Amino acid sequence: MSLILIYVVVIGAAFMFMTSRGRKKQAAQAQSMQQALVPGAEVRTIGGLVGSVAELTDEYVVIETTPGVKLKFTKQAIAGVVQPADPEAPVYGEDLTPEEAEAVEAEQADEAAAAETGSEPEDAKDQQKVG
């Protein structure tokens, strides 16, 4: 009887430790996210709306989704701060080296030729074999 009681106490203590640790971690993430809220930051709400922070108070966040459209949310409704796109990543068609530009042109020519003949490009056939 006492052995069962010891097991129950140990399992209960482990369960309490695991759940409290998860809550502390979640609270720390929410705190760091709310500290990242600054005017101009792009955010996503729990409803899926994305916009930039126009105004910020202790309790509310005003988000501008499109120019002239401002929506007021509580801070708890903000799901996260959207990370900006990598500014150093090359945009397709811009800032390509001559070798990269030639490779893109060759790939486009291969795709166009395949579309005209009705056949699939080689890499598509390979993907069908693997996948």
C-alpha positions as CSV (number, residue, x, y, z in Angstrom):
1,M,0.0,0.0,0.0
2,S,2.8,2.5,0.9
3,L,4.6,1.6,-2.3
4,I,1.6,2.7,-4.4
5,L,1.3,5.9,-2.4
6,I,5.0,6.7,-3.1
7,Y,4.5,6.1,-6.9
8,V,1.4,8.4,-6.9
9,V,3.3,11.1,-5.1
10,V,6.4,10.9,-7.4
11,I,4.3,10.8,-10.6
12,G,2.2,13.8,-9.3
13,A,5.3,15.8,-8.5
14,A,6.8,15.0,-11.9
15,F,3.6,16.1,-13.6
16,M,3.4,19.4,-11.6
17,F,7.1,20.1,-12.4
18,M,6.6,19.5,-16.2
19,T,3.4,21.7,-16.4
20,S,4.8,24.6,-14.4
21,R,8.0,24.5,-16.5
22,G,6.0,24.8,-19.7
23,R,3.9,27.7,-18.3
24,K,7.1,29.6,-17.3
25,K,8.6,29.1,-20.8
26,Q,5.4,30.2,-22.5
27,A,5.2,33.3,-20.2
28,A,8.8,34.2,-21.0
29,Q,8.1,33.9,-24.7
30,A,5.0,36.1,-24.4
31,Q,7.0,38.7,-22.4
32,S,9.8,38.8,-25.0
33,M,7.3,39.1,-27.8
34,Q,5.5,42.0,-26.1
35,Q,8.8,43.7,-25.6
36,A,9.5,43.4,-29.3
37,L,6.3,45.4,-30.1
38,V,7.5,48.8,-31.3
39,P,5.8,51.2,-33.7
40,G,6.7,50.1,-37.2
41,A,7.1,46.4,-36.3
42,E,5.1,43.9,-38.5
43,V,2.9,41.7,-36.4
44,R,0.4,38.8,-36.8
45,T,-2.8,38.5,-34.7
46,I,-4.3,35.3,-33.4
47,G,-7.0,35.8,-36.1
48,G,-4.3,35.8,-38.9
49,L,-4.3,39.5,-39.7
50,V,-0.9,41.0,-40.6
51,G,0.0,44.6,-40.3
52,S,2.4,47.1,-38.8
53,V,2.2,48.6,-35.4
54,A,0.9,52.2,-35.6
55,E,0.4,53.0,-32.0
56,L,1.2,51.2,-28.7
57,T,-0.3,51.7,-25.2
58,D,0.0,49.6,-22.0
59,E,-3.0,47.5,-22.9
60,Y,-3.7,48.0,-26.6
61,V,-2.0,47.9,-30.0
62,V,-3.2,49.8,-33.0
63,I,-2.3,47.9,-36.2
64,E,-2.4,49.4,-39.7
65,T,-3.2,46.6,-42.1
66,T,-3.4,48.8,-45.3
67,P,-2.8,52.5,-45.7
68,G,-5.5,54.3,-43.8
69,V,-7.0,51.2,-42.1
70,K,-6.2,51.0,-38.5
71,L,-7.5,48.3,-36.1
72,K,-7.2,48.3,-32.3
73,F,-6.3,45.0,-30.5
74,T,-5.4,44.0,-27.0
75,K,-1.8,43.0,-26.6
76,Q,-2.9,39.4,-25.9
77,A,-4.4,39.2,-29.4
78,I,-0.9,39.5,-31.0
79,A,0.3,36.1,-31.9
80,G,3.8,37.2,-32.9
81,V,6.1,39.6,-34.5
82,V,6.7,38.8,-38.2
83,Q,10.4,38.5,-39.0
84,P,11.5,40.7,-41.9
85,A,12.6,39.1,-45.1
86,D,16.3,38.5,-45.4
87,P,17.5,41.8,-46.9
88,E,20.6,40.2,-48.3
89,A,18.8,37.4,-50.2
90,P,18.7,38.2,-53.9
91,V,15.4,39.0,-55.4
92,Y,14.5,36.9,-58.4
93,G,15.8,38.7,-61.4
94,E,17.8,41.4,-59.5
95,D,21.4,41.5,-58.3
96,L,22.4,38.3,-60.1
97,T,25.9,37.6,-61.2
98,P,26.4,37.1,-64.9
99,E,26.8,33.3,-64.3
100,E,23.6,33.1,-62.3
101,A,21.7,35.1,-64.9
102,E,22.9,32.7,-67.6
103,A,21.8,29.7,-65.5
104,V,18.4,31.2,-65.0
105,E,18.0,32.0,-68.7
106,A,19.1,28.5,-69.6
107,E,16.6,27.0,-67.2
108,Q,13.8,29.1,-68.6
109,A,14.8,28.1,-72.2
110,D,14.7,24.4,-71.2
111,E,11.2,24.9,-69.6
112,A,10.0,26.7,-72.7
113,A,11.3,24.0,-75.0
114,A,9.7,21.3,-72.9
115,A,6.4,23.1,-72.9
116,E,6.5,23.4,-76.7
117,T,7.2,19.7,-77.3
118,G,4.9,18.6,-74.5
119,S,7.5,16.6,-72.7
120,E,8.5,17.1,-69.1
121,P,11.9,18.5,-68.0
122,E,14.4,16.0,-66.9
123,D,14.3,17.0,-63.2
124,A,10.5,16.5,-63.2
125,K,11.0,12.9,-64.4
126,D,13.6,12.3,-61.8
127,Q,11.2,13.6,-59.1
128,Q,8.5,11.3,-60.3
129,K,10.9,8.3,-59.9
130,V,12.0,9.3,-56.4
131,G,8.6,10.6,-55.1
